[in-house]
């Protein structure tokens, strides 16, 4: 049974930084794409950033220049700088066995990020 273990969420003031990490455990498969989604109350889940096994990255427009996704083997990180109140959401890690993050895959349990003064 594959599990994705997330860490790094919390409460931060506007302009602050947080670093999310996600590591898989269990299972026997080759991870290709890894990414982070977020969902705020009353809103749909959206893809924030993704990275595939070749290092190609994607960012939603609202986080470009502020967030950086990286991976170290099967561990994926999301460095979030210059955080804004609108970044407040539950953040979910996802991994897939294809290069397309939207393919069916495995999800983490979610970690809360709250940006507030």
C-alpha positions in Angstrom: 0.0 0.0 0.0 1.5 3.3 -1.1 1.4 6.2 1.3 2.5 9.8 0.7 3.7 11.5 3.9 3.5 15.3 3.9 5.2 17.7 6.2 5.9 21.4 6.6 2.5 23.1 6.7 1.6 25.7 9.4 0.7 29.3 10.1 2.7 32.1 8.7 2.4 35.8 8.3 1.9 37.4 4.9 5.3 37.7 3.2 6.6 34.7 5.0 7.9 31.4 3.8 7.1 27.7 4.2 8.6 24.6 2.8 6.4 21.5 2.1 7.9 18.1 1.7 6.3 14.8 0.5 7.9 11.3 0.6 6.3 8.1 -0.6 6.5 4.9 1.4 5.4 1.3 0.5 4.6 0.1 -2.9 6.9 -1.1 -5.7 6.6 1.2 -8.7 8.5 3.9 -10.4 7.3 7.5 -9.7 7.3 9.8 -12.7 5.4 13.0 -12.1 5.0 14.6 -8.6 3.0 17.6 -7.7 1.1 19.7 -5.2 -2.5 20.6 -5.4 -4.4 22.9 -3.0 -8.0 23.4 -2.0 -9.4 26.3 -0.1 -12.8 26.2 1.6 -15.6 26.5 -1.0 -13.2 26.2 -3.9 -12.2 23.5 -6.3 -8.9 21.7 -5.9 -6.3 23.2 -8.2 -2.9 22.1 -9.4 -0.2 24.5 -7.9 3.0 23.0 -9.2 4.3 19.8 -10.7 7.6 18.2 -11.8 8.3 15.1 -13.8 11.2 12.7 -13.9 13.0 14.8 -16.5 12.8 17.9 -14.3 10.2 19.7 -16.4 8.1 21.9 -14.2 4.7 23.5 -14.2 3.3 26.4 -12.1 -0.1 27.9 -11.9 0.1 31.6 -12.8 -0.8 32.8 -9.3 2.4 31.3 -7.8 5.0 31.9 -10.5 8.0 33.7 -9.1 7.1 32.8 -5.5 6.9 29.0 -5.3 9.6 26.5 -6.4 9.0 22.8 -6.8 12.0 20.4 -6.6 12.6 16.8 -6.1 15.3 14.6 -4.7 14.7 11.1 -6.0 11.2 10.3 -4.8 10.9 13.2 -2.3 9.2 16.4 -3.6 9.5 19.8 -2.0 7.5 23.0 -2.5 9.3 26.1 -1.4 6.8 28.9 -0.9 8.0 32.4 -0.5 6.2 35.8 -0.3 3.1 34.0 0.9 -0.2 35.8 0.6 -3.5 35.3 2.4 -5.0 33.8 -0.8 -2.5 31.0 -0.6 -4.3 29.7 2.5 -5.6 26.2 1.7 -5.0 22.5 2.4 -2.1 21.3 0.2 -2.1 17.8 -1.2 0.8 15.9 -2.6 0.3 13.6 -5.6 2.5 11.2 -7.5 1.8 9.3 -10.7 3.6 6.6 -12.8 3.3 8.7 -15.9 4.7 12.1 -16.9 1.2 13.6 -16.6 0.3 14.7 -13.1 -3.4 14.6 -14.0 -3.2 10.8 -14.6 -4.6 8.6 -11.8 -2.2 8.4 -9.0 -1.6 8.5 -5.2 -2.5 11.3 -2.9 -1.2 12.5 0.5 -3.5 13.2 3.4 -3.1 17.0 3.1 -1.3 19.6 5.1 -2.8 23.0 6.1 -1.2 26.2 5.1 -2.6 29.3 6.7 -1.3 32.8 5.8 -2.6 35.4 8.3 -1.4 38.3 10.4 
